[in-house]
């Protein structure tokens, strides 16, 4: 029963986050004070950047809520910390990280102050992202660089004194890709993710 109440509370909080994104101000929501909480949330942001820029999820994973979800910039729904790390590895496969491809991101909480409502925090901002793809073309590795940006919204929950990321949502703000390119990349990601999830037969590679 208590777990049910917790999930209901998180659902209500997410609804409020959406409303706040629409620019409405509700009673009980404040962005005044909470300096210590803001400092802890900055650590969460830094942990996210480290995970995305280095592939090291050691610091970030413990900071994700047990009910963590993430709607990515491509519209994919990630439903756990394990799925998040798997999705990162799939991206690395598709961009050709083994051949020198890379993905980097800088997170900018620049669209307004974080709003607090009880043990929930709602924040939003932008990100600057760079994808370098590397692929073999006629026996040579060819690299291409794409720079783009996103708008993001995030909800965090204070769990036993520690801030945990509950949900994040991202969308393109500066999109250099066509719909066909996004669709092709998404299809490649799904193929890479399926290959990672496939069971390994003993004696094969």
PyMOL commands that set and color helices and strands:
alter all, ss='L'
color gray80, all
select helices_A, chain A and resi 2-21+35-54+58-61+81-94+97-99+179-197
alter helices_A, ss='H'
color red, helices_A
select strands_A, chain A and resi 64-71+77-78+102-108+115-117+120-137+140-159+162-174
alter strands_A, ss='S'
color yellow, strands_A
deselect
rebuild
show_as cartoon
